[in-house]
């Protein structure tokens, strides 16, 4: 059966760099002290989602609004999980993969899948949400300390193709043998939904870590937010710092889940070959939405710097950072 891709290492590397980039924040207690110095209350709430840990932080003059905003933010995360998490056997996406069709799909699923299919079209299939059949082939081979059988890999590639998906407002239908993953979008989309919940409560200063990152307003000391980009080869170091940071950022890298010690084989697949792209260690995209940042970072890993740069240029206000393999 299709298996989820585990984002834990990918999230840890970028997440640690991101937290280190909060101007020496030092954790929730320091955040509260800095916020109090500006006459603000602050709240940080952490939990589990998408098979990893997430953390939401917000500051403002109304403690009740902060508590309500964070509660609604976590409710939004659960709604996104229920729509498209492969870690949940009862999610709408898991049911779609099992049955091959889904009536009355939830809005979060149609939003992500609609964007995924549009991005697949724009990239001539370099980004493709139907790569899920490749995952068990590689994961099972790696568990044996081996490479996939070439015939089995070819069979999986033959089941990949975004045109095998029919998306309508009331029904989604997959061709036989097709399976979807939206793991390249779900954490970015979740960041969008959380930020919308916080804004709905009038919150203007917040930092969101859903495995991808979002920021608005200012740091508790009044300075702009900063975000560190993890070094893909040294987890204790940062390759760069985005300062100021606002909007959304997502990173895709060959260290997320590796199937070989040299990271040549990993969880990001070229849909045409069923193998991993070999040119880059990581790509970080900043954008006006987490959905766009998340999708473009994965697409750019497959496309490479030249074609990826042209793709990102199609979205005004986006930027991209490429890190080659060491």
GUBA-79178 format. One line per 8 residues: their letters; for each residue y, x, z of N, C-alpha, C. Coordinates in Angstrom, 1 decimal, padded with zeros to 4 digits. Layout:
// GUBA-79178
A> Y:X:Z:Y:X:Z:Y:X:Z; ... .
This chain:
// GUBA-79178
XXXXXXXX> -001.2:000.8:000.0:000.0:000.0:000.0:001.2:000.9:000.0; 002.4:000.3:-000.5:003.6:001.1:-000.5:004.0:001.5:001.0; 004.5:002.7:001.1:004.8:003.2:002.4:006.3:003.5:002.5; 006.9:003.4:003.7:008.3:003.7:003.8:008.6:005.2:003.8; 009.7:005.6:003.3:010.2:007.0:003.4:010.9:007.2:004.7; 010.5:008.2:005.4:011.1:008.5:006.7:012.3:009.3:006.6; 013.5:008.7:007.0:014.7:009.4:006.9:015.1:010.3:008.1; 014.2:010.5:009.0:014.5:011.1:010.3:015.1:012.4:010.2 .
XXXXXXXX> 014.5:013.3:009.4:015.0:014.7:009.4:016.3:014.7:008.6; 016.4:013.9:007.5:017.7:013.9:006.8:018.8:013.4:007.7; 018.5:012.4:008.5:019.6:011.9:009.4:019.9:012.9:010.5; 018.9:013.5:011.0:019.2:014.5:012.1:020.1:015.6:011.7; 019.9:016.1:010.5:020.7:017.3:010.0:022.1:016.9:009.8; 022.3:015.8:009.1:023.7:015.4:008.8:024.3:014.8:010.1; 023.5:014.1:010.8:024.0:013.4:012.0:024.5:014.4:013.0; 023.8:015.5:013.3:024.2:016.5:014.2:025.5:017.2:013.7 .
XXXXXXXX> 025.6:017.4:012.4:026.8:018.0:011.9:027.9:017.1:012.0; 027.7:015.8:011.8:028.7:014.8:011.9:029.3:014.7:013.3; 028.4:014.6:014.3:028.8:014.5:015.7:029.6:015.8:016.1; 029.1:016.9:015.6:029.8:018.2:015.9:031.2:018.2:015.3; 031.4:017.4:014.2:032.7:017.4:013.6:033.7:016.5:014.2; 033.3:015.8:015.3:034.3:014.9:015.9:035.3:015.6:016.8; 035.8:016.7:016.2:036.9:017.5:016.9:036.5:017.9:018.4; 035.2:018.3:018.5:034.8:018.7:019.8:034.7:017.5:020.8 .
XXXXXXXX> 034.3:016.4:020.3:034.3:015.1:021.1:033.5:015.3:022.4; 032.3:015.8:022.4:031.6:016.0:023.6:030.8:014.8:024.1; 030.8:013.7:023.4:030.0:012.5:023.8:030.8:011.3:024.2; 030.1:010.2:024.6:030.9:009.0:024.9:031.8:009.1:026.1; 031.5:009.9:027.1:032.4:010.1:028.3:033.7:010.7:027.9; 033.6:011.7:027.1:034.8:012.4:026.6:035.6:011.4:025.7; 034.9:010.6:024.9:035.6:009.7:024.0:036.3:008.7:024.9; 035.7:008.2:025.9:036.4:007.2:026.8:037.6:007.8:027.5 .
XXXXXXXX> 037.5:009.1:027.9:038.7:009.7:028.5:039.8:009.9:027.5; 039.5:010.3:026.3:040.6:010.5:025.3:041.2:009.1:024.9; 040.4:008.1:024.8:040.9:006.8:024.5:041.8:006.3:025.6; 041.3:006.5:026.9:042.1:006.0:028.0:043.5:006.6:028.0; 043.6:007.9:027.6:044.9:008.6:027.6:045.8:008.0:026.6; 045.3:007.3:025.6:046.2:006.6:024.7:046.3:005.1:025.0; 045.8:004.7:026.2:045.9:003.3:026.6:044.9:002.4:026.0; 043.8:003.0:025.5:042.8:002.2:024.8:041.5:002.2:025.6 .
XXXXXXXX> 040.7:001.2:025.4:039.3:001.1:025.8:038.4:001.7:024.7; 037.2:002.1:025.1:036.3:002.6:024.1:034.9:002.2:024.4; 034.1:002.1:023.4:032.7:001.7:023.6:031.8:002.5:022.6; 030.6:003.0:023.0:029.6:003.6:022.1:028.3:002.9:022.4; 027.6:002.5:021.4:026.4:001.8:021.5:025.4:002.5:020.5; 024.2:002.8:021.0:023.2:003.4:020.2:021.9:002.6:020.3; 021.1:002.8:019.2:019.8:002.1:019.2:018.9:002.6:018.0; 017.9:001.9:017.7:017.0:002.3:016.7:017.1:001.3:015.5 .
XXXXXXXX> 017.1:001.8:014.3:017.2:001.0:013.1:016.7:001.9:011.9; 016.0:001.3:011.0:015.6:002.0:009.7:014.7:003.2:010.1; 014.0:003.2:011.2:013.1:004.3:011.5:013.8:005.5:012.1; 015.0:005.3:012.5:015.8:006.4:013.1:016.7:005.9:014.2; 017.6:006.7:014.7:018.6:006.3:015.7:019.9:006.1:015.0; 020.7:005.1:015.5:022.0:004.8:015.0:023.0:004.8:016.1; 024.2:005.0:015.9:025.3:005.0:016.9:026.5:004.4:016.4; 027.1:003.5:017.1:028.4:002.9:016.7:029.4:003.1:017.8 .
XXXXXXXX> 030.6:003.6:017.4:031.7:003.9:018.4:032.9:003.3:017.9; 033.7:002.6:018.9:034.9:002.0:018.6:035.9:002.1:019.7; 037.2:002.0:019.4:038.2:002.0:020.4:039.3:001.0:020.1; 039.9:000.5:021.1:041.0:-000.5:020.9:041.5:-001.0:022.2; 042.5:-001.9:022.1:043.2:-002.3:023.4:042.4:-003.4:024.1; 041.4:-004.1:023.4:040.8:-005.2:024.0:039.3:-004.9:024.2; 038.9:-004.7:025.4:037.4:-004.3:025.7:036.5:-005.4:025.2; 036.9:-006.7:025.4:036.0:-007.8:025.0:035.8:-007.8:023.5 .
XXXXXXXX> 036.8:-007.5:022.7:036.7:-007.4:021.3:035.8:-006.3:020.9; 035.9:-005.1:021.6:035.0:-004.0:021.3:033.5:-004.4:021.5; 033.2:-005.0:022.7:031.9:-005.4:023.0:031.3:-006.4:022.0; 032.2:-007.4:021.6:031.7:-008.4:020.6:031.5:-007.7:019.3; 032.4:-006.8:018.9:032.3:-006.1:017.6:031.0:-005.3:017.5; 030.7:-004.6:018.6:029.5:-003.8:018.5:028.3:-004.6:018.5; 028.3:-005.7:019.3:027.1:-006.6:019.2:026.9:-007.2:017.8; 028.0:-007.6:017.2:027.9:-008.1:015.9:027.6:-007.1:014.9 .
XXXXXXXX> 028.0:-005.8:015.1:027.6:-004.7:014.3:026.1:-004.5:014.3; 025.5:-004.5:015.5:024.0:-004.4:015.6:023.3:-005.6:015.1; 023.9:-006.8:015.2:023.3:-008.0:014.6:023.3:-007.8:013.0; 024.3:-007.2:012.5:024.4:-007.0:011.0:023.3:-006.0:010.6; 023.1:-004.9:011.5:022.0:-004.0:011.2:020.6:-004.7:011.1; 020.4:-005.6:012.1:019.1:-006.3:012.1:019.0:-007.2:010.9; 020.0:-007.8:010.4:020.0:-008.6:009.2:019.6:-007.8:008.0; 020.2:-006.6:007.9:019.9:-005.7:006.8:018.5:-005.2:006.9 .
XXXXXXXX> 018.0:-004.9:008.1:016.6:-004.5:008.2:015.7:-005.7:007.8; 016.0:-006.9:008.2:015.1:-008.0:007.9:015.1:-008.2:006.3; 016.2:-007.8:005.7:016.2:-008.0:004.2:015.5:-007.0:003.5; 015.6:-005.7:003.9:015.1:-004.6:003.0:014.5:-003.4:003.6; 014.2:-003.4:004.9:013.5:-002.3:005.5:012.0:-002.2:005.2; 011.6:-001.1:004.7:010.1:-000.9:004.5:009.4:-000.5:005.8; 010.2:-000.3:006.8:009.6:-000.1:008.1:009.1:-001.4:008.8; 009.5:-002.5:008.2:009.2:-003.8:008.7:008.3:-004.5:007.7 .
XXXXXXXX> 007.0:-004.8:008.1:006.1:-005.5:007.2:006.6:-006.9:006.9; 007.4:-007.5:007.7:007.9:-008.9:007.5:009.2:-008.9:006.8; 009.8:-007.8:006.4:011.1:-007.9:005.7:010.9:-008.6:004.3; 012.0:-009.1:003.8:012.0:-009.7:002.5:011.5:-008.8:001.4; 012.0:-007.5:001.5:011.5:-006.5:000.5:010.0:-006.3:000.6; 009.5:-006.1:001.8:008.1:-005.9:002.0:007.3:-007.0:001.4; 007.8:-008.3:001.6:007.1:-009.4:001.1:007.1:-009.5:-000.4; 008.3:-009.1:-000.9:008.4:-009.0:-002.4:007.5:-008.1:-003.0 .
XXXXXXXX> 007.3:-006.9:-002.4:006.4:-005.9:-002.9:004.9:-006.4:-002.8; 004.6:-007.1:-001.8:003.2:-007.6:-001.6:002.9:-008.7:-002.6; 003.9:-009.6:-002.8:003.6:-010.8:-003.6:004.0:-010.7:-005.0; 004.9:-009.8:-005.3:005.4:-009.7:-006.7:006.5:-010.7:-007.0; 006.9:-011.5:-006.1:008.0:-012.5:-006.3:008.6:-012.9:-005.0; 009.8:-013.3:-005.0:010.5:-013.8:-003.7:011.5:-014.9:-004.1; 011.3:-016.0:-003.5:012.3:-017.1:-003.7:013.4:-017.0:-002.6; 014.6:-017.5:-002.9:015.7:-017.5:-002.0:015.9:-016.2:-001.3 .
XXXXXXXX> 016.1:-015.1:-002.1:016.2:-013.8:-001.5:017.5:-013.7:-000.6; 017.5:-013.0:000.5:018.7:-012.9:001.3:019.8:-012.2:000.6; 021.0:-012.4:001.0:022.2:-011.9:000.3:022.2:-010.3:000.4; 021.8:-009.8:001.5:021.8:-008.3:001.6:020.8:-007.7:000.6; 019.7:-008.3:000.4:018.7:-007.8:-000.6:019.3:-007.9:-002.0; 019.9:-009.0:-002.4:020.4:-009.2:-003.8:021.6:-008.3:-004.0; 022.4:-008.0:-003.0:023.5:-007.1:-003.1:023.0:-005.7:-003.4; 022.1:-005.2:-002.6:021.6:-003.9:-002.8:020.8:-003.7:-004.1 .
XXXXXXXX> 020.0:-004.7:-004.4:019.2:-004.6:-005.6:020.0:-004.8:-006.9; 021.0:-005.6:-006.8:022.0:-005.7:-007.9:022.7:-004.4:-008.2; 023.1:-003.8:-007.2:023.8:-002.5:-007.3:022.8:-001.4:-007.8; 021.6:-001.5:-007.3:020.6:-000.5:-007.7:020.3:-000.6:-009.2; 020.1:-001.8:-009.7:019.8:-002.0:-011.1:021.0:-001.7:-012.0; 022.2:-001.9:-011.5:023.4:-001.5:-012.3:023.5:000.0:-012.3; 023.2:000.7:-011.2:023.2:002.2:-011.2:022.1:002.7:-012.1; 021.0:002.1:-012.1:019.9:002.5:-013.0:020.3:002.4:-014.4 .
XXXXXXXX> 021.0:001.4:-014.8:021.5:001.2:-016.1:022.6:002.3:-016.5; 023.5:002.6:-015.6:024.5:003.6:-015.8:024.0:005.0:-015.9; 022.8:005.2:-015.3:022.3:006.6:-015.3:021.1:006.7:-016.2; 020.9:005.7:-017.0:019.7:005.8:-017.9:018.4:006.0:-017.2; 018.3:005.4:-016.0:017.1:005.4:-015.2:016.9:006.6:-014.3; 017.9:007.5:-014.2:017.8:008.6:-013.3:017.8:008.1:-011.9; 018.5:007.1:-011.6:018.4:006.4:-010.3:017.5:005.1:-010.6; 016.4:004.9:-009.8:015.5:003.8:-010.1:014.9:003.3:-008.9 .
XXXXXXXX> 015.1:002.0:-008.5:014.6:001.5:-007.2:013.1:001.2:-007.3; 012.5:001.4:-008.5:011.0:001.2:-008.6:010.2:002.4:-008.4; 010.7:003.5:-007.8:010.0:004.7:-007.6:009.0:004.6:-006.5; 009.0:003.5:-005.8:008.1:003.4:-004.6:006.6:003.8:-004.8; 006.0:003.4:-006.0:004.6:003.8:-006.2:004.4:005.3:-006.1; 005.4:006.1:-006.3:005.3:007.6:-006.2:005.1:008.1:-004.8; 005.7:007.3:-003.8:005.7:007.8:-002.5:004.3:008.0:-001.9; 003.3:007.0:-001.9:002.0:007.3:-001.4:001.2:008.3:-002.1 .
XXXXXXXX> 001.5:008.5:-003.4:000.8:009.6:-004.1:001.1:010.9:-003.5; 002.4:011.2:-003.3:002.9:012.5:-002.8:002.5:012.6:-001.3; 002.7:011.5:-000.5:002.5:011.6:000.9:001.0:011.9:001.2; 000.1:011.2:000.5:-001.3:011.4:000.8:-001.7:012.8:000.3; -001.2:013.3:-000.8:-001.6:014.7:-001.2:-001.0:015.7:-000.2; 000.2:015.5:000.3:000.8:016.4:001.2:-000.1:016.4:002.5; -000.6:015.3:002.9:-001.4:015.2:004.1:-002.7:016.0:004.0; -003.1:016.2:002.8:-004.3:017.0:002.5:-004.0:018.5:002.3 .
XXXXXXXX> -002.6:018.8:002.3:-002.2:020.1:002.0:-002.3:020.5:000.5; -002.2:019.4:-000.4:-002.5:019.6:-001.8:-001.3:019.0:-002.6; -001.4:019.1:-003.9:-000.5:018.5:-004.9:-001.2:017.2:-005.4; -000.5:016.2:-005.9:-001.1:015.0:-006.4:-002.0:015.3:-007.6; -003.1:014.5:-007.7:-003.9:014.6:-008.9:-003.0:014.2:-010.1; -003.0:015.0:-011.2:-002.1:014.7:-012.3:-002.4:013.3:-012.9; -003.6:012.9:-013.0:-003.9:011.6:-013.5:-003.3:010.4:-012.6; -003.5:010.6:-011.3:-002.9:009.6:-010.4:-001.4:009.6:-010.5 .
XXXXXXXX> -000.8:010.8:-010.6:000.6:010.8:-010.7:001.1:010.1:-012.0; 000.4:010.4:-013.1:000.8:009.7:-014.4:000.6:008.2:-014.3; -000.4:007.7:-013.6:-000.6:006.3:-013.4:000.6:005.7:-012.6; 001.0:006.4:-011.5:002.2:006.0:-010.7:003.5:005.9:-011.6; 003.7:007.0:-012.4:004.9:007.0:-013.2:004.9:005.8:-014.2; 003.8:005.4:-014.7:003.7:004.3:-015.6:004.1:003.0:-015.0; 004.1:002.9:-013.6:004.5:001.7:-012.9:006.0:001.7:-012.5; 006.7:002.8:-012.9:008.1:003.0:-012.6:008.9:002.5:-013.8 .
XXXXXXXX> 010.0:001.8:-013.5:010.9:001.4:-014.6:011.7:000.2:-014.1; 013.0:000.4:-014.0:013.9:-000.6:-013.4:013.9:-001.9:-014.2; 013.6:-001.8:-015.5:013.6:-003.1:-016.3:012.3:-003.9:-016.0; 011.5:-003.5:-015.1:010.3:-004.3:-014.7:010.7:-005.3:-013.6; 012.0:-005.3:-013.3:012.5:-006.2:-012.2:013.4:-007.3:-012.8; 013.1:-008.5:-012.5:014.0:-009.7:-012.9:014.7:-010.2:-011.6; 016.0:-010.0:-011.6:016.8:-010.4:-010.4:017.6:-011.6:-010.8; 017.4:-012.7:-010.1:018.2:-013.9:-010.3:018.7:-014.4:-008.9 .
XXXXXXXX> 019.7:-015.3:-008.9:020.3:-015.7:-007.7:019.3:-016.5:-006.7; 018.2:-017.1:-007.3:017.3:-017.8:-006.5:015.9:-017.2:-006.4; 015.7:-016.2:-007.3:014.3:-015.6:-007.3:014.3:-014.2:-007.9; 013.5:-013.3:-007.3:013.2:-012.0:-007.8:011.8:-011.9:-008.2; 011.5:-011.4:-009.4:010.2:-011.2:-009.9:009.9:-009.8:-010.3; 008.8:-009.2:-009.9:008.4:-007.9:-010.3:007.2:-008.0:-011.3; 007.2:-007.1:-012.3:006.0:-007.0:-013.1:004.9:-006.5:-012.3; 003.7:-006.8:-012.7:002.5:-006.4:-012.0:002.4:-004.9:-011.8 .
XXXXXXXX> 002.2:-004.4:-010.6:002.1:-003.0:-010.3:003.4:-002.4:-009.8; 004.5:-003.2:-009.9:005.8:-002.6:-009.6:006.0:-002.8:-008.1; 006.7:-001.8:-007.5:007.1:-001.9:-006.1:008.5:-001.2:-005.9; 009.3:-001.8:-005.1:010.7:-001.4:-004.9:010.9:-000.6:-003.6; 011.8:000.3:-003.6:012.4:000.9:-002.4:013.9:000.8:-002.5; 014.5:000.5:-001.4:016.0:000.5:-001.4:016.4:001.5:-000.3; 015.6:002.4:000.1:015.9:003.4:001.1:017.0:004.3:000.7; 017.3:004.4:-000.6:018.5:005.2:-001.1:019.8:004.5:-000.9 .
XXXXXXXX> 019.7:003.2:-000.5:020.9:002.4:-000.3:021.1:001.8:001.0; 020.0:001.6:001.7:020.0:000.6:002.9:020.9:001.1:004.0; 020.9:002.4:004.3:021.8:002.9:005.4:023.2:002.9:005.1; 023.6:003.2:003.8:025.0:003.1:003.4:025.4:001.6:003.4; 024.6:000.7:002.9:025.0:-000.7:002.9:025.1:-001.2:004.4; 024.2:-000.7:005.2:024.3:-001.1:006.7:025.7:-000.6:007.3; 026.1:000.6:006.9:027.4:001.0:007.4:028.6:000.1:006.9; 028.5:-000.4:005.7:029.5:-001.3:005.2:029.5:-002.6:006.1 .
XXXXXXXX> 028.3:-003.1:006.3:028.2:-004.4:007.1:028.7:-004.2:008.5; 028.4:-003.0:009.1:028.9:-002.8:010.5:030.4:-002.7:010.5; 031.0:-002.0:009.6:032.4:-001.8:009.5:033.1:-003.2:009.3; 032.5:-004.0:008.5:033.0:-005.4:008.3:033.0:-006.2:009.5; 032.0:-006.0:010.3:031.9:-006.7:011.6:033.0:-006.3:012.6; 033.2:-005.0:012.6:034.2:-004.4:013.5:035.6:-004.9:013.1; 035.9:-004.8:011.8:037.2:-005.2:011.3:037.4:-006.7:011.6; 036.3:-007.5:011.5:036.4:-008.9:011.8:036.9:-009.2:013.3 .
XXXXXXXX> 036.7:-008.2:014.1:037.1:-008.3:015.5:038.5:-007.6:015.8; 039.1:-007.2:014.7:040.4:-006.6:014.8:040.4:-005.1:015.2; 039.2:-004.5:015.1:039.1:-003.1:015.5:039.5:-002.2:014.4; 040.3:-001.2:014.6:040.9:-000.4:013.6:040.5:001.1:013.8; 039.9:001.5:014.9:039.5:002.8:015.2:038.0:002.8:015.4; 037.2:003.4:014.5:035.8:003.4:014.7:035.1:004.5:013.9; 033.9:004.9:014.4:033.1:005.9:013.7:031.7:005.3:013.8; 031.0:005.2:012.6:029.7:004.5:012.5:028.7:005.5:011.9 .
XXXXXXXX> 027.6:005.7:012.6:026.5:006.5:012.1:025.2:005.6:012.0; 024.9:005.2:010.8:023.7:004.4:010.5:022.6:005.3:009.8; 022.8:006.6:009.9:022.1:007.5:009.1:022.9:008.0:007.9; 023.9:007.2:007.5:025.0:007.6:006.7:026.2:007.3:007.6; 027.4:007.7:007.1:028.6:007.7:008.0:029.8:006.8:007.5; 030.5:006.2:008.4:031.7:005.5:008.0:032.7:005.8:009.1; 034.0:005.8:008.8:035.1:006.0:009.7:036.3:005.3:009.3; 037.0:004.8:010.3:038.3:004.2:010.0:039.3:004.4:011.2 .
XXXXXXXX> 040.5:004.4:010.9:041.5:004.7:011.9:041.5:006.1:012.3; 041.6:006.4:013.6:041.8:007.7:014.2:040.8:008.0:015.3; 040.7:009.3:015.5:039.9:009.9:016.6:040.6:009.4:017.9; 040.0:009.4:019.1:040.6:009.0:020.3:041.8:009.8:020.7; 042.0:011.0:020.2:043.2:011.8:020.6:044.3:011.5:019.6; 044.1:010.6:018.7:045.1:010.3:017.7:045.1:011.1:016.4; 044.2:012.1:016.3:044.1:012.9:015.1:043.1:012.2:014.2; 043.1:012.6:012.9:042.1:012.0:011.9:040.7:012.4:012.3 .
XXXXXXXX> 039.8:011.6:011.9:038.4:011.9:012.1:038.0:013.1:011.2; 037.0:013.8:011.6:036.4:014.9:010.8:034.9:014.6:010.7; 034.3:015.1:009.6:032.8:015.0:009.4:032.3:016.3:008.9; 031.3:016.8:009.6:030.6:018.0:009.2:029.5:017.7:008.2; 029.3:018.5:007.2:028.2:018.4:006.3:027.2:019.5:006.6; 026.0:019.0:006.9:024.9:019.9:007.4:024.6:021.0:006.3; 024.3:022.2:006.8:023.8:023.2:005.9:022.3:022.9:005.7; 021.9:022.7:004.5:020.5:022.3:004.2:019.4:023.3:004.6 .
XXXXXXXX> 019.8:024.5:004.9:018.9:025.5:005.2:019.0:026.0:006.7; 020.1:025.7:007.4:020.3:026.1:008.8:020.8:024.8:009.6; 019.8:024.1:010.2:020.2:022.9:010.9:021.3:023.1:012.0; 021.4:024.3:012.5:022.4:024.5:013.5:023.8:024.7:013.0; 024.0:024.8:011.6:025.2:025.2:011.0:025.8:024.1:010.1; 027.0:024.1:009.8:027.7:023.2:008.9:028.0:024.0:007.6; 027.8:023.3:006.5:028.1:023.9:005.2:029.6:023.7:004.9; 030.2:022.6:005.4:031.6:022.3:005.1:032.0:021.2:006.1 .
XXXXXXXX> 033.3:021.0:006.2:033.8:019.9:007.0:034.8:019.1:006.2; 034.6:017.8:006.2:035.5:016.8:005.5:036.6:016.5:006.5; 037.8:016.9:006.2:038.9:016.6:007.2:040.2:016.4:006.4; 040.8:015.2:006.5:040.4:014.1:007.3:039.3:013.3:006.7; 038.6:012.6:007.5:037.5:011.8:007.0:037.8:010.3:007.3; 037.8:009.5:006.2:037.9:008.0:006.4:037.1:007.5:005.2; 036.7:006.2:005.4:035.8:005.6:004.3:034.3:005.9:004.7; 033.6:006.3:003.7:032.1:006.4:003.9:031.6:007.7:003.2 .
XXXXXXXX> 030.6:008.3:003.8:029.9:009.5:003.2:028.4:009.4:003.4; 027.7:009.9:002.4:026.3:009.9:002.4:025.8:011.2:001.8; 024.7:011.7:002.3:024.1:013.0:001.9:022.6:012.7:001.5; 022.2:013.3:000.4:020.8:013.3:000.0:020.4:014.8:-000.1; 019.3:015.1:000.3:018.9:016.5:000.3:017.4:016.7:000.2; 017.0:017.9:-000.2:015.6:018.2:-000.3:014.9:018.5:001.0; 015.6:018.4:002.1:015.1:018.6:003.4:014.7:017.3:004.1; 015.1:016.2:003.5:014.9:014.9:004.1:013.4:014.7:004.5 .
XXXXXXXX> 012.5:014.7:003.6:011.1:014.7:003.8:010.5:015.7:002.7; 010.0:016.8:003.1:009.5:017.8:002.2:008.0:017.7:002.1; 007.4:017.8:000.9:006.0:017.8:000.6:005.5:019.2:000.4; 006.3:020.2:000.4:005.9:021.6:000.2:006.8:022.5:001.1; 006.3:023.6:001.6:007.1:024.5:002.4:008.4:025.0:001.8; 008.4:025.2:000.5:009.6:025.7:-000.2:010.6:024.6:-000.5; 010.3:023.3:-000.2:011.1:022.2:-000.4:011.3:021.9:-001.9; 010.4:022.5:-002.7:010.5:022.1:-004.2:010.0:020.7:-004.4 .
XXXXXXXX> 009.1:020.2:-003.6:008.6:018.8:-003.7:009.1:018.1:-002.4; 009.8:017.0:-002.7:010.4:016.2:-001.6:010.5:014.8:-001.9; 011.2:014.0:-001.1:011.1:012.5:-001.2:012.0:012.0:-002.2; 012.8:012.8:-002.9:013.7:012.3:-004.0:012.9:012.6:-005.3; 012.7:011.6:-006.1:011.9:011.7:-007.3:012.7:011.5:-008.6; 012.4:012.3:-009.6:012.9:012.1:-011.0:012.0:011.0:-011.5; 012.5:009.8:-011.8:011.6:008.7:-012.2:010.8:009.0:-013.5; 011.3:009.9:-014.4:010.6:010.1:-015.6:009.4:011.0:-015.5 .
XXXXXXXX> 009.4:011.8:-014.4:008.3:012.8:-014.3:007.5:012.5:-013.0; 008.0:011.8:-012.1:007.3:011.6:-010.8:007.4:012.8:-009.9; 008.2:013.8:-010.3:008.3:015.0:-009.5:009.8:015.1:-009.0; 010.0:016.0:-008.1:011.3:016.2:-007.5:012.2:017.0:-008.4; 013.5:016.7:-008.5:014.5:017.5:-009.2:014.6:018.9:-008.5; 014.7:019.9:-009.3:014.6:021.3:-008.7:015.9:022.0:-008.5; 017.0:021.5:-009.0:018.2:022.3:-009.0:019.1:022.3:-007.8; 019.0:021.3:-006.9:019.9:021.2:-005.8:019.2:021.1:-004.4 .
XXXXXXXX> 019.9:021.6:-003.4:019.4:021.4:-002.0:020.0:020.1:-001.4; 021.3:019.8:-001.7:021.8:018.6:-001.2:023.1:018.2:-002.0; 023.4:016.9:-001.9:024.6:016.3:-002.5:025.2:015.4:-001.5; 026.5:015.5:-001.3:027.3:014.6:-000.4:028.3:013.9:-001.2; 028.4:012.6:-001.1:029.4:011.8:-001.8:030.2:011.1:-000.8; 031.5:011.1:-000.9:032.4:010.2:-000.2:032.9:009.1:-001.1; 033.0:007.9:-000.5:033.4:006.7:-001.4:034.0:005.7:-000.5; 034.5:004.6:-001.2:035.1:003.5:-000.5:034.2:002.6:000.2 .
XXXXXXXX> 032.9:002.7:-000.2:031.8:001.9:000.4:030.6:002.8:000.7; 029.9:002.4:001.7:028.7:003.2:002.0:027.6:002.9:000.9; 027.6:001.7:000.4:026.6:001.4:-000.7:026.8:002.4:-001.9; 028.0:002.6:-002.3:028.3:003.4:-003.4:028.0:004.9:-003.1; 028.5:005.3:-001.9:028.2:006.7:-001.5:026.7:007.0:-001.5; 025.9:006.1:-000.9:024.5:006.3:-000.7:023.8:006.4:-002.1; 024.1:005.5:-002.9:023.4:005.4:-004.2:023.8:006.6:-005.1; 025.1:007.0:-005.1:025.5:008.1:-005.9:025.0:009.4:-005.5 .
XXXXXXXX> 024.8:009.6:-004.2:024.3:010.9:-003.7:022.8:011.1:-004.2; 022.0:010.0:-004.2:020.7:010.2:-004.7:020.7:010.4:-006.2; 021.5:009.6:-006.9:021.5:009.7:-008.4:021.9:011.1:-008.8; 022.9:011.7:-008.0:023.4:013.1:-008.4:022.3:014.1:-008.1; 021.4:013.9:-007.1:020.3:014.9:-006.9:019.5:015.0:-008.2; 019.3:013.9:-008.8:018.4:013.8:-010.0:019.2:014.3:-011.2; 020.5:013.9:-011.4:021.2:014.2:-012.6:021.7:015.7:-012.6; 022.0:016.3:-011.4:022.5:017.6:-011.4:024.1:017.6:-011.4 .
XXXXXXXX> 024.7:018.8:-011.2:026.2:018.8:-011.1:026.9:018.3:-012.3; 026.6:018.6:-013.5:027.4:018.3:-014.6:027.3:016.7:-014.9; 026.1:016.2:-015.1:026.0:014.8:-015.3:026.4:014.0:-014.0; 026.0:014.5:-012.9:026.4:013.8:-011.6:027.9:013.8:-011.4; 028.6:014.8:-011.7:030.0:014.8:-011.6:030.7:013.8:-012.5; 030.1:013.6:-013.7:030.7:012.6:-014.6:030.4:011.2:-014.1; 029.2:011.0:-013.5:028.9:009.7:-012.9:029.9:009.4:-011.8; 030.1:010.3:-010.8:030.9:010.0:-009.7:032.4:009.7:-010.2 .
XXXXXXXX> 032.8:010.4:-011.2:034.2:010.1:-011.8:034.4:008.7:-012.2; 033.3:007.9:-012.4:033.4:006.5:-012.8:033.9:005.7:-011.7; 033.9:006.2:-010.4:034.3:005.4:-009.3:035.6:006.1:-008.7; 036.8:005.5:-009.0:038.0:006.0:-008.5:038.0:006.2:-007.0; 038.5:007.4:-006.5:038.5:007.7:-005.1:037.3:008.3:-004.5; 036.2:008.5:-005.3:035.0:009.1:-004.9:035.1:010.6:-005.1; 034.4:011.4:-004.2:034.3:012.8:-004.4:032.9:013.2:-004.2; 032.5:014.4:-004.7:031.1:014.9:-004.5:031.1:016.3:-004.3 .
XXXXXX> 030.1:016.8:-003.4:029.9:018.2:-003.1:028.4:018.5:-003.4; 028.2:019.5:-004.2:026.9:019.9:-004.6:026.5:021.2:-003.9; 025.3:021.3:-003.3:024.9:022.5:-002.7:023.6:022.9:-003.4; 023.6:024.1:-004.1:022.4:024.6:-004.8:021.3:025.1:-003.8; 020.1:025.3:-004.3:019.0:025.8:-003.5:019.3:027.3:-003.3; 019.0:027.7:-002.0:019.2:029.1:-001.6:018.1:029.9:-002.1 .
